[in-house]
Amino acid sequence: MAPHILVVDDHAALRDALCIMLEDDGYRVSVAPDGPTALALAAAERPDLVLTDVEMPGMDGLALRRGLALAGCTAPVIFMSGSVDTRALAVAHGAAAALTKPFSIDDLLALVTRLTRRAAA
C-alpha cells in the first residue's frame, strides 16, 4: 500500500499542486486547509507523513505539530515556510525536516521518499 501523506496549507493552489505532485509520484494524499481539520484527519486516517505550512491563521504549523504529538500521531512532520528560518523551527519544535518556499519538486520528493521509507522501517 502506498504511503499516506497529509498536506496542510491554507493556500488552496499550493495545497492542490502538492497533492497532484505527490499523487503522481505514487503517494496517497489527504489535504486540509487548516490545523483543526488536519488534526481530525490525522486521527481518522493515521497518515505516514504530515507536510504542513508553518504560517496559517488560527492554528499555525507549530501548534499543529504539538497537537499531533498530544493525539499520539507519530508520523514525521515536515515544516514548510517562506518567511521564517524553517530549519531552525523544525529543530526547535521536533519536526523531522523543513522545506523553505519556494522549493523544488525534486527536493520535496527526495525528502518525502526518505522520511516515508524511514517511517516504514
N, C-alpha and C positions, 0 to 999 in steps of 0.2 A: 504494500500500500504506500502511496506517495506521502511524503511528509506534509503535514498541515501547517500552514503559516497564517497567522492573524496579522493583518495590516491595519494600523490605526493612524489616521491622519484626518485633520479637519478640512483639508483641501481636496475636494472630490476629484479633480483632474489628476492629481498626483496619486491619490488612492487607486483610481481606476487604472492608471498607467502601470503602477506597481503590480496590481492584480494581473493584468494582461501579461506582463513580462514573466512573472513567476509561474503563471499557469502554462505559458508557452514553454517554460523550462521543465514542466512536469510536476510542479507542486500543486497541492490542493490549497486553495486560498479562501479565507473569510475576510471580510472588511468591516471596519467600524469607524464612524465619523468622530467618535469621542471616547473618553476614558470610561464612563459608566457603561456604555454599550459594549466596549471591549471586555470589561470585567464580566458581564453577563455571558458574552460569547465564549470567553475563556473557561468559565465554569461549566458551560453546557458542552463545549466541543473539545476541550483539552488540547490546544494546539501544541505542535512540536517546537514552535518558534514564534516570537512576537516581534514585529517590526513596527516601532512607534515613533511618531513625531515627538519632539520634546515640548515644543511650544504650541499648546492648544488651549482654547478657552475652557474655563471651568476646571476640569481635572487635567493637569499637564502630564507629560510623559513620566516625570519623576514620581508623581503621586500614583500614576497607573502602575509603575514598577513596584512600588510599595504595596499597593492593593493586590496585585497578582501574588506577591510573596505571602501576604497575610491570608490569602484564599487558598494557599497550598499549591499554586501553579509553579512548577519547577522549570518550565520552558525557558530557554535562554531568551534574553531581550536585547534587541539592537535599537539604540537610540539614533534618531536622525534629526539634524538641525542645521540650519544655515547661518544662524546669527549668534551662536554661543560656542564655547570651546567644548564640543561634543565629546571628545575623547576623555577630557578631564571629568566631565559629568558622568560618563559611563563608569569610570574607575571609582569615583566617589559614591555612586549610587547603586553599585552592584550589577550594572548591565554587562552583558557578555561582550559587547562590541559597540562601535559607533561609526556612523557614516555622516560626513559633512556634505550638506547640499551645496551645490549640485554634485552628484556623484555619478560615476559611470555605471552602466548596466553590468559590465564585466566585474567591477569591484563588488557590486551588490550580489551578483550571482555566486561569485567565489566565496564571499563571506557567508551567505546563506547555506551554500553547499557544505562548507567546513563545519558550521555550527549544527546543522541537522544531522550530519554524519556522526559528529561527536555525541550528540544527544541520543542517537540510536544505539551507540556502542555500549 
